[in-house]
Amino acid sequence: MRKTYQLNIEGKNRDRLLDAVKHDIRKYAKRQRRTALPEGVDFWDFDCKLGLSAETAAPVHFGSLIEQLDVAAKEGAVALYVEILPKHGQRKAKPVSAAVEEPAQG
C-alpha cells in the first residue's frame, strides 16, 4: 500500500481524518495477515515508510507507525505519505543462556 493522506480537507475535522488514516492502516494489515502464508514462512512482516511526501519518506518500524503518525499530525503536517509493503517473516531462535537456572530448594 502506497498512499498519500490529506489531513486538511475543508469541512472535515482533522482529528477524524487522522483516525480514518489509522483505521485504514490497521485494516490493511489485518487483511494482509489473513492471506495464506507460503511454505517455509512463519508470519507476515511489513516494511514501512512515513513522510510528508514519497521522496522524503523514512523507514519506520510497523509497531511505531501509529505513534509516528500522531507526532507528524501534532507538528502540523498537511499531508502524510504512508508506504506499507508485506514481506515474509522468519522467526529466529532465542539464544540459549550459558547459566541454567536451578530450582529453588527449601
N, CA, C and O atoms as a GROMACS GRO file, in nm:
protein
  424
    1MET      N    1   0.085  -0.116   0.000
    1MET     CA    2   0.000   0.000   0.000
    1MET      C    3   0.090   0.123   0.000
    1MET      O    4   0.174   0.140   0.088
    2ARG      N    5   0.072   0.206  -0.099
    2ARG     CA    6   0.141   0.334  -0.107
    2ARG      C    7   0.033   0.440  -0.123
    2ARG      O    8  -0.040   0.441  -0.222
    3LYS      N    9   0.024   0.528  -0.026
    3LYS     CA   10  -0.086   0.622  -0.027
    3LYS      C   11  -0.046   0.754   0.039
    3LYS      O   12   0.030   0.755   0.136
    4THR      N   13  -0.098   0.864  -0.014
    4THR     CA   14  -0.081   0.995   0.046
    4THR      C   15  -0.216   1.038   0.103
    4THR      O   16  -0.316   1.044   0.032
    5TYR      N   17  -0.216   1.066   0.231
    5TYR     CA   18  -0.338   1.106   0.301
    5TYR      C   19  -0.336   1.255   0.326
    5TYR      O   20  -0.238   1.309   0.377
    6GLN      N   21  -0.445   1.323   0.290
    6GLN     CA   22  -0.460   1.465   0.317
    6GLN      C   23  -0.522   1.481   0.456
    6GLN      O   24  -0.622   1.416   0.488
    7LEU      N   25  -0.464   1.567   0.537
    7LEU     CA   26  -0.514   1.588   0.673
    7LEU      C   27  -0.591   1.719   0.688
    7LEU      O   28  -0.654   1.742   0.792
    8ASN      N   29  -0.588   1.804   0.586
    8ASN     CA   30  -0.662   1.930   0.589
    8ASN      C   31  -0.761   1.931   0.473
    8ASN      O   32  -0.726   1.972   0.362
    9ILE      N   33  -0.881   1.887   0.498
    9ILE     CA   34  -0.987   1.890   0.398
    9ILE      C   35  -1.096   1.981   0.453
    9ILE      O   36  -1.141   1.964   0.566
   10GLU      N   37  -1.137   2.077   0.372
   10GLU     CA   38  -1.236   2.173   0.417
   10GLU      C   39  -1.367   2.104   0.452
   10GLU      O   40  -1.418   2.022   0.376
   11GLY      N   41  -1.420   2.138   0.569
   11GLY     CA   42  -1.547   2.081   0.614
   11GLY      C   43  -1.532   1.951   0.690
   11GLY      O   44  -1.632   1.893   0.733
   12LYS      N   45  -1.408   1.903   0.709
   12LYS     CA   46  -1.385   1.779   0.784
   12LYS      C   47  -1.292   1.806   0.901
   12LYS      O   48  -1.199   1.885   0.890
   13ASN      N   49  -1.318   1.739   1.011
   13ASN     CA   50  -1.238   1.754   1.132
   13ASN      C   51  -1.104   1.682   1.113
   13ASN      O   52  -1.100   1.566   1.073
   14ARG      N   53  -0.996   1.753   1.143
   14ARG     CA   54  -0.861   1.699   1.125
   14ARG      C   55  -0.839   1.573   1.209
   14ARG      O   56  -0.776   1.478   1.163
   15ASP      N   57  -0.890   1.572   1.333
   15ASP     CA   58  -0.872   1.456   1.419
   15ASP      C   59  -0.944   1.333   1.363
   15ASP      O   60  -0.893   1.221   1.373
   16ARG      N   61  -1.061   1.354   1.305
   16ARG     CA   62  -1.135   1.242   1.246
   16ARG      C   63  -1.064   1.188   1.122
   16ARG      O   64  -1.067   1.068   1.097
   17LEU      N   65  -1.001   1.277   1.045
   17LEU     CA   66  -0.924   1.233   0.929
   17LEU      C   67  -0.804   1.149   0.973
   17LEU      O   68  -0.770   1.049   0.910
   18LEU      N   69  -0.739   1.191   1.082
   18LEU     CA   70  -0.626   1.114   1.134
   18LEU      C   71  -0.672   0.978   1.183
   18LEU      O   72  -0.604   0.878   1.161
   19ASP      N   73  -0.787   0.973   1.250
   19ASP     CA   74  -0.843   0.844   1.294
   19ASP      C   75  -0.875   0.755   1.174
   19ASP      O   76  -0.855   0.634   1.181
   20ALA      N   77  -0.924   0.813   1.066
   20ALA     CA   78  -0.955   0.736   0.946
   20ALA      C   79  -0.828   0.678   0.884
   20ALA      O   80  -0.829   0.566   0.834
   21VAL      N   81  -0.719   0.754   0.887
   21VAL     CA   82  -0.590   0.705   0.836
   21VAL      C   83  -0.544   0.585   0.918
   21VAL      O   84  -0.503   0.483   0.862
   22LYS      N   85  -0.551   0.597   1.050
   22LYS     CA   86  -0.509   0.487   1.138
   22LYS      C   87  -0.595   0.363   1.114
   22LYS      O   88  -0.544   0.251   1.109
   23HIS      N   89  -0.726   0.384   1.098
   23HIS     CA   90  -0.816   0.272   1.072
   23HIS      C   91  -0.782   0.205   0.940
   23HIS      O   92  -0.783   0.082   0.931
   24ASP      N   93  -0.752   0.282   0.838
   24ASP     CA   94  -0.716   0.227   0.708
   24ASP      C   95  -0.589   0.144   0.716
   24ASP      O   96  -0.581   0.038   0.654
   25ILE      N   97  -0.491   0.189   0.791
   25ILE     CA   98  -0.365   0.116   0.806
   25ILE      C   99  -0.388  -0.015   0.881
   25ILE      O  100  -0.338  -0.120   0.839
   26ARG      N  101  -0.463  -0.010   0.990
   26ARG     CA  102  -0.491  -0.132   1.067
   26ARG      C  103  -0.571  -0.232   0.985
   26ARG      O  104  -0.547  -0.353   0.992
   27LYS      N  105  -0.667  -0.182   0.908
   27LYS     CA  106  -0.750  -0.269   0.824
   27LYS      C  107  -0.665  -0.336   0.716
   27LYS      O  108  -0.683  -0.455   0.689
   28TYR      N  109  -0.572  -0.262   0.655
   28TYR     CA  110  -0.484  -0.319   0.554
   28TYR      C  111  -0.396  -0.429   0.613
   28TYR      O  112  -0.382  -0.536   0.554
   29ALA      N  113  -0.338  -0.403   0.730
   29ALA     CA  114  -0.250  -0.502   0.794
   29ALA      C  115  -0.329  -0.628   0.831
   29ALA      O  116  -0.280  -0.739   0.812
   30LYS      N  117  -0.449  -0.610   0.884
   30LYS     CA  118  -0.530  -0.724   0.922
   30LYS      C  119  -0.567  -0.809   0.800
   30LYS      O  120  -0.562  -0.931   0.805
   31ARG      N  121  -0.605  -0.743   0.692
   31ARG     CA  122  -0.640  -0.814   0.570
   31ARG      C  123  -0.519  -0.887   0.512
   31ARG      O  124  -0.532  -1.000   0.464
   32GLN      N  125  -0.402  -0.823   0.517
   32GLN     CA  126  -0.282  -0.885   0.463
   32GLN      C  127  -0.240  -1.006   0.545
   32GLN      O  128  -0.192  -1.106   0.490
   33ARG      N  129  -0.257  -0.999   0.677
   33ARG     CA  130  -0.219  -1.112   0.763
   33ARG      C  131  -0.310  -1.232   0.745
   33ARG      O  132  -0.271  -1.344   0.780
   34ARG      N  133  -0.431  -1.212   0.691
   34ARG     CA  134  -0.523  -1.324   0.667
   34ARG      C  135  -0.486  -1.405   0.545
   34ARG      O  136  -0.531  -1.519   0.532
   35THR      N  137  -0.406  -1.351   0.455
   35THR     CA  138  -0.370  -1.423   0.334
   35THR      C  139  -0.284  -1.544   0.370
   35THR      O  140  -0.214  -1.544   0.472
   36ALA      N  141  -0.291  -1.646   0.287
   36ALA     CA  142  -0.219  -1.771   0.313
   36ALA      C  143  -0.068  -1.748   0.308
   36ALA      O  144  -0.017  -1.675   0.222
   37LEU      N  145   0.001  -1.811   0.401
   37LEU     CA  146   0.146  -1.799   0.406
   37LEU      C  147   0.210  -1.898   0.310
   37LEU      O  148   0.166  -2.013   0.302
   38PRO      N  149   0.313  -1.858   0.236
   38PRO     CA  150   0.387  -1.952   0.154
   38PRO      C  151   0.459  -2.054   0.242
   38PRO      O  152   0.481  -2.029   0.361
   39GLU      N  153   0.496  -2.165   0.185
   39GLU     CA  154   0.565  -2.269   0.261
   39GLU      C  155   0.700  -2.217   0.309
   39GLU      O  156   0.776  -2.156   0.233
   40GLY      N  157   0.730  -2.244   0.436
   40GLY     CA  158   0.857  -2.202   0.493
   40GLY      C  159   0.855  -2.062   0.553
   40GLY      O  160   0.958  -2.014   0.600
   41VAL      N  161   0.740  -1.997   0.553
   41VAL     CA  162   0.728  -1.862   0.608
   41VAL      C  163   0.649  -1.871   0.738
   41VAL      O  164   0.547  -1.940   0.743
   42ASP      N  165   0.695  -1.802   0.843
   42ASP     CA  166   0.630  -1.810   0.974
   42ASP      C  167   0.520  -1.707   0.993
   42ASP      O  168   0.419  -1.736   1.057
   43PHE      N  169   0.538  -1.586   0.938
   43PHE     CA  170   0.440  -1.480   0.958
   43PHE      C  171   0.460  -1.373   0.852
   43PHE      O  172   0.563  -1.370   0.784
   44TRP      N  173   0.362  -1.284   0.839
   44TRP     CA  174   0.375  -1.167   0.751
   44TRP      C  175   0.438  -1.053   0.830
   44TRP      O  176   0.394  -1.020   0.939
   45ASP      N  177   0.541  -0.995   0.773
   45ASP     CA  178   0.606  -0.878   0.830
   45ASP      C  179   0.585  -0.762   0.733
   45ASP      O  180   0.540  -0.785   0.621
   46PHE      N  181   0.615  -0.641   0.774
   46PHE     CA  182   0.590  -0.525   0.689
   46PHE      C  183   0.709  -0.432   0.686
   46PHE      O  184   0.771  -0.406   0.790
   47ASP      N  185   0.742  -0.383   0.567
   47ASP     CA  186   0.838  -0.274   0.550
   47ASP      C  187   0.757  -0.147   0.541
   47ASP      O  188   0.668  -0.136   0.456
   48CYS      N  189   0.785  -0.050   0.626
   48CYS     CA  190   0.704   0.072   0.632
   48CYS      C  191   0.791   0.196   0.612
   48CYS      O  192   0.908   0.200   0.652
   49LYS      N  193   0.731   0.295   0.548
   49LYS     CA  194   0.793   0.426   0.533
   49LYS      C  195   0.687   0.530   0.563
   49LYS      O  196   0.569   0.510   0.535
   50LEU      N  197   0.730   0.642   0.621
   50LEU     CA  198   0.640   0.751   0.654
   50LEU      C  199   0.711   0.883   0.630
   50LEU      O  200   0.828   0.899   0.664
   51GLY      N  201   0.638   0.977   0.570
   51GLY     CA  202   0.696   1.108   0.545
   51GLY      C  203   0.592   1.205   0.495
   51GLY      O  204   0.475   1.171   0.481
   52LEU      N  205   0.636   1.326   0.467
   52LEU     CA  206   0.546   1.427   0.415
   52LEU      C  207   0.520   1.406   0.265
   52LEU      O  208   0.417   1.448   0.213
   53SER      N  209   0.614   1.339   0.198
   53SER     CA  210   0.598   1.304   0.057
   53SER      C  211   0.672   1.174   0.031
   53SER      O  212   0.744   1.125   0.118
   54ALA      N  213   0.655   1.120  -0.089
   54ALA     CA  214   0.721   0.993  -0.123
   54ALA      C  215   0.873   1.009  -0.125
   54ALA      O  216   0.945   0.915  -0.091
   55GLU      N  217   0.921   1.126  -0.163
   55GLU     CA  218   1.065   1.149  -0.172
   55GLU      C  219   1.130   1.162  -0.034
   55GLU      O  220   1.246   1.126  -0.017
   56THR      N  221   1.056   1.213   0.064
   56THR     CA  222   1.113   1.236   0.197
   56THR      C  223   1.076   1.129   0.298
   56THR      O  224   1.108   1.142   0.416
   57ALA      N  225   1.010   1.023   0.253
   57ALA     CA  226   0.967   0.917   0.345
   57ALA      C  227   1.087   0.842   0.401
   57ALA      O  228   1.181   0.810   0.329
   58ALA      N  229   1.082   0.817   0.531
   58ALA     CA  230   1.189   0.747   0.601
   58ALA      C  231   1.136   0.614   0.654
   58ALA      O  232   1.018   0.604   0.688
   59PRO      N  233   1.222   0.512   0.662
   59PRO     CA  234   1.177   0.383   0.716
   59PRO      C  235   1.133   0.394   0.861
   59PRO      O  236   1.195   0.465   0.941
   60VAL      N  237   1.024   0.323   0.894
   60VAL     CA  238   0.967   0.323   1.028
   60VAL      C  239   0.928   0.180   1.061
   60VAL      O  240   0.882   0.107   0.973
   61HIS      N  241   0.946   0.139   1.186
   61HIS     CA  242   0.903   0.006   1.228
   61HIS      C  243   0.750   0.005   1.234
   61HIS      O  244   0.689   0.103   1.277
   62PHE      N  245   0.689  -0.105   1.192
   62PHE     CA  246   0.543  -0.113   1.188
   62PHE      C  247   0.480  -0.090   1.325
   62PHE      O  248   0.374  -0.029   1.335
   63GLY      N  249   0.545  -0.136   1.430
   63GLY     CA  250   0.492  -0.120   1.565
   63GLY      C  251   0.485   0.024   1.612
   63GLY      O  252   0.404   0.057   1.699
   64SER      N  253   0.567   0.111   1.555
   64SER     CA  254   0.567   0.251   1.596
   64SER      C  255   0.505   0.342   1.490
   64SER      O  256   0.513   0.464   1.503
   65LEU      N  257   0.445   0.286   1.388
   65LEU     CA  258   0.388   0.366   1.279
   65LEU      C  259   0.276   0.458   1.327
   65LEU      O  260   0.273   0.575   1.291
   66ILE      N  261   0.185   0.406   1.407
   66ILE     CA  262   0.072   0.486   1.455
   66ILE      C  263   0.122   0.601   1.544
   66ILE      O  264   0.071   0.713   1.534
   67GLU      N  265   0.221   0.575   1.628
   67GLU     CA  266   0.278   0.680   1.712
   67GLU      C  267   0.343   0.789   1.627
   67GLU      O  268   0.331   0.907   1.657
   68GLN      N  269   0.412   0.748   1.521
   68GLN     CA  270   0.476   0.845   1.433
   68GLN      C  271   0.373   0.929   1.357
   68GLN      O  272   0.397   1.046   1.328
   69LEU      N  273   0.259   0.868   1.324
   69LEU     CA  274   0.151   0.944   1.261
   69LEU      C  275   0.102   1.054   1.354
   69LEU      O  276   0.080   1.168   1.312
   70ASP      N  277   0.086   1.020   1.482
   70ASP     CA  278   0.042   1.119   1.581
   70ASP      C  279   0.143   1.234   1.593
   70ASP      O  280   0.104   1.351   1.600
   71VAL      N  281   0.271   1.200   1.595
   71VAL     CA  282   0.375   1.302   1.607
   71VAL      C  283   0.372   1.395   1.486
   71VAL      O  284   0.380   1.517   1.501
   72ALA      N  285   0.361   1.338   1.367
   72ALA     CA  286   0.359   1.419   1.245
   72ALA      C  287   0.236   1.509   1.241
   72ALA      O  288   0.244   1.624   1.196
   73ALA      N  289   0.122   1.458   1.287
   73ALA     CA  290   0.000   1.538   1.288
   73ALA      C  291   0.010   1.653   1.388
   73ALA      O  292  -0.037   1.763   1.360
   74LYS      N  293   0.072   1.628   1.504
   74LYS     CA  294   0.090   1.734   1.604
   74LYS      C  295   0.185   1.843   1.556
   74LYS      O  296   0.175   1.959   1.598
   75GLU      N  297   0.278   1.804   1.468
   75GLU     CA  298   0.372   1.902   1.413
   75GLU      C  299   0.308   1.986   1.303
   75GLU      O  300   0.370   2.078   1.251
   76GLY      N  301   0.183   1.953   1.266
   76GLY     CA  302   0.111   2.034   1.168
   76GLY      C  303   0.124   1.989   1.024
   76GLY      O  304   0.110   2.070   0.934
   77ALA      N  305   0.150   1.862   1.001
   77ALA     CA  306   0.161   1.812   0.864
   77ALA      C  307   0.029   1.828   0.790
   77ALA      O  308  -0.077   1.800   0.845
   78VAL      N  309   0.036   1.874   0.665
   78VAL     CA  310  -0.083   1.892   0.582
   78VAL      C  311  -0.121   1.761   0.516
   78VAL      O  312  -0.240   1.730   0.501
   79ALA      N  313  -0.020   1.682   0.477
   79ALA     CA  314  -0.043   1.553   0.413
   79ALA      C  315   0.065   1.456   0.460
   79ALA      O  316   0.176   1.498   0.496
   80LEU      N  317   0.033   1.328   0.460
   80LEU     CA  318   0.128   1.224   0.501
   80LEU      C  319   0.133   1.115   0.396
   80LEU      O  320   0.030   1.070   0.345
   81TYR      N  321   0.255   1.074   0.364
   81TYR     CA  322   0.276   0.962   0.272
   81TYR      C  323   0.306   0.839   0.356
   81TYR      O  324   0.396   0.841   0.439
   82VAL      N  325   0.230   0.732   0.334
   82VAL     CA  326   0.249   0.606   0.406
   82VAL      C  327   0.271   0.495   0.305
   82VAL      O  328   0.196   0.481   0.209
   83GLU      N  329   0.376   0.417   0.328
   83GLU     CA  330   0.406   0.302   0.242
   83GLU      C  331   0.419   0.180   0.331
   83GLU      O  332   0.503   0.177   0.421
   84ILE      N  333   0.338   0.078   0.305
   84ILE     CA  334   0.343  -0.046   0.381
   84ILE      C  335   0.349  -0.160   0.281
   84ILE      O  336   0.255  -0.182   0.204
   85LEU      N  337   0.460  -0.233   0.281
   85LEU     CA  338   0.478  -0.343   0.188
   85LEU      C  339   0.497  -0.473   0.268
   85LEU      O  340   0.583  -0.479   0.355
   86PRO      N  341   0.417  -0.575   0.239
   86PRO     CA  342   0.430  -0.701   0.312
   86PRO      C  343   0.556  -0.776   0.269
   86PRO      O  344   0.598  -0.770   0.153
   87LYS      N  345   0.615  -0.847   0.364
   87LYS     CA  346   0.731  -0.932   0.334
   87LYS      C  347   0.722  -1.057   0.419
   87LYS      O  348   0.647  -1.061   0.516
   88HIS      N  349   0.798  -1.158   0.383
   88HIS     CA  350   0.797  -1.284   0.456
   88HIS      C  351   0.879  -1.269   0.584
   88HIS      O  352   0.988  -1.214   0.583
   89GLY      N  353   0.824  -1.320   0.694
   89GLY     CA  354   0.894  -1.314   0.821
   89GLY      C  355   0.936  -1.452   0.867
   89GLY      O  356   0.859  -1.548   0.856
   90GLN      N  357   1.055  -1.463   0.919
   90GLN     CA  358   1.108  -1.588   0.972
   90GLN      C  359   1.138  -1.568   1.121
   90GLN      O  360   1.205  -1.472   1.158
   91ARG      N  361   1.089  -1.657   1.203
   91ARG     CA  362   1.117  -1.649   1.346
   91ARG      C  363   1.262  -1.690   1.370
   91ARG      O  364   1.313  -1.783   1.307
   92LYS      N  365   1.326  -1.620   1.462
   92LYS     CA  366   1.464  -1.651   1.497
   92LYS      C  367   1.465  -1.722   1.632
   92LYS      O  368   1.389  -1.685   1.722
   93ALA      N  369   1.549  -1.821   1.646
   93ALA     CA  370   1.560  -1.895   1.772
   93ALA      C  371   1.624  -1.805   1.877
   93ALA      O  372   1.719  -1.732   1.849
   94LYS      N  373   1.571  -1.812   1.997
   94LYS     CA  374   1.628  -1.735   2.107
   94LYS      C  375   1.761  -1.797   2.146
   94LYS      O  376   1.773  -1.919   2.148
   95PRO      N  377   1.862  -1.714   2.178
   95PRO     CA  378   1.991  -1.769   2.218
   95PRO      C  379   1.979  -1.841   2.353
   95PRO      O  380   1.910  -1.795   2.444
   96VAL      N  381   2.047  -1.952   2.363
   96VAL     CA  382   2.045  -2.030   2.487
   96VAL      C  383   2.140  -1.962   2.586
   96VAL      O  384   2.256  -1.936   2.554
   97SER      N  385   2.089  -1.934   2.706
   97SER     CA  386   2.173  -1.867   2.805
   97SER      C  387   2.275  -1.965   2.861
   97SER      O  388   2.248  -2.085   2.873
   98ALA      N  389   2.393  -1.916   2.895
   98ALA     CA  390   2.501  -2.000   2.944
   98ALA      C  391   2.471  -2.052   3.084
   98ALA      O  392   2.506  -2.166   3.118
   99ALA      N  393   2.407  -1.970   3.165
   99ALA     CA  394   2.375  -2.010   3.302
   99ALA      C  395   2.234  -2.066   3.305
   99ALA      O  396   2.138  -1.998   3.271
  100VAL      N  397   2.224  -2.192   3.346
  100VAL     CA  398   2.094  -2.255   3.359
  100VAL      C  399   2.045  -2.232   3.500
  100VAL      O  400   2.117  -2.257   3.597
  101GLU      N  401   1.922  -2.183   3.511
  101GLU     CA  402   1.868  -2.155   3.643
  101GLU      C  403   1.833  -2.285   3.714
  101GLU      O  404   1.770  -2.375   3.657
  102GLU      N  405   1.874  -2.293   3.841
  102GLU     CA  406   1.841  -2.412   3.921
  102GLU      C  407   1.717  -2.382   4.003
  102GLU      O  408   1.700  -2.270   4.050
  103PRO      N  409   1.631  -2.483   4.020
  103PRO     CA  410   1.510  -2.460   4.100
  103PRO      C  411   1.547  -2.430   4.246
  103PRO      O  412   1.646  -2.481   4.298
  104ALA      N  413   1.467  -2.346   4.309
  104ALA     CA  414   1.491  -2.309   4.448
  104ALA      C  415   1.465  -2.427   4.540
  104ALA      O  416   1.365  -2.498   4.524
  105GLN      N  417   1.554  -2.448   4.635
  105GLN     CA  418   1.536  -2.557   4.731
  105GLN      C  419   1.494  -2.498   4.862
  105GLN      O  420   1.546  -2.395   4.905
  106GLY      N  421   1.400  -2.561   4.925
  106GLY     CA  422   1.364  -2.503   5.052
  106GLY      C  423   1.255  -2.567   5.116
  106GLY      O  424   1.215  -2.526   5.224
   0.00000   0.00000   0.00000
